[in-house]
Amino acid sequence: MHDVLAELQGYRNELAQAQRRGDTETAAAVQAEIDRVSATARSVAASHAGDAARHHDAGAHALAAKARAEAARYRDAAGPGSDDTADHTELETAVTPKRARTRKDTV
């Protein structure tokens, strides 16, 4: 499978090198590639988000959490974009957090 995140990081490294050299022509070309791969990463993030919703609806909460984490990883790597209109709010769960133990609980 194609590693979109590795490709994106490679282009970002290449952009930084071009900027350090003052090579604006190469920097512009590399930025275009970053924009293209970032759009792909946002698309992959949206796919994972859809998987998360389907898993959540099916009651497979562990799979939903894993898919949400993958969606966040791709979304974070892609950075903000013009087509980044997805709702990034976390799904609520019906589970209450564990209460912290106090000294009174152990005595």
N, C-alpha and C positions, 0 to 999 in steps of 0.2 A: 504494500500500500504506500502511496505517495505521502511523505511526511511534510505536510504544509507548514507546520511550525518551524521545522528545521530550515526549510526553504526561506521562510520569512526572516528568520534570524540571519541567515547567510546574506540576504539582500541588505539587511540593516547594517551588517558589518561592512559590506562593500560600499554602502552609501557613506558611512563614517570615514572610510579610507579616502574616498573620492573628495569628500568635503575637506579633509585634512590637506590633501594635495592641491585644493583649489580648483579641481577639475569639474566645473559646473555642468559641462555637457554630459559627462558620465553620470554625475549626480542626478541630473534630471531624468536620464534614461533609467537609472536604478530606482528612482522614486516612482516612476510609472510601473515598474515591476512590483514594487512594494504595495502600491495601490491595488494592483491586480490580485496579488496573493492574499492581501488583507481581505478583499472581497470574498475570496474563496474560503478563508478562515471564518468569516462571519456566516457564510452559507453552511459550513460544517457545524458551527455553533448552533445555528437555527435547527439543523437536523437533530442534533443531540437534545436540544430543548424540546422538540416534538416527541422524541423518544421518551424523555423524562415525563412529559404529560401523559403519554399513553401508559407507561409503567405505573405512574401514580394512580390513574383511573382504574387500572387492573389490580391495584392493591400490592403491587410489587415495589414497595417503598425503598428497599435497598438498591434495586436496579435504577429506580427513579433518582435517587441521590447520586449514584455514580454517573448517570447521564447528565444531571445538572452540573456536577463538578467538571465533566468534560466540556460541556457547553461554556461554562465560565472560563475554562482554560483557553479555549479557542477565541472567545470573545475578548478576553483580556489581552491576548497576544495580538489580535487584529487591531486593537485600539479603536478609537471613535471613527465613525465613517458616516457618510451621507445616507447610506441605506441601513444604518443601525437603529431601527425603530422598534425592536423587540422589547417587550416588557421584561425587565430583569429582576422582578421581585421574586423572592423565594416563596415557595408554596408553604402554607401553614400546615402544621401537623397537629393531630389531636393528642399528642403525648405531652404530658407536663414534665418539665425538667426535674431531676432528682433533687430533693431537698438536701442542703448541706448538713452534714452531721455536726451536732454541737456536743460539747462535753457532757451535757445533761443526758443525751441519747446513749452515751456509752457507760454511764454509771448505773 
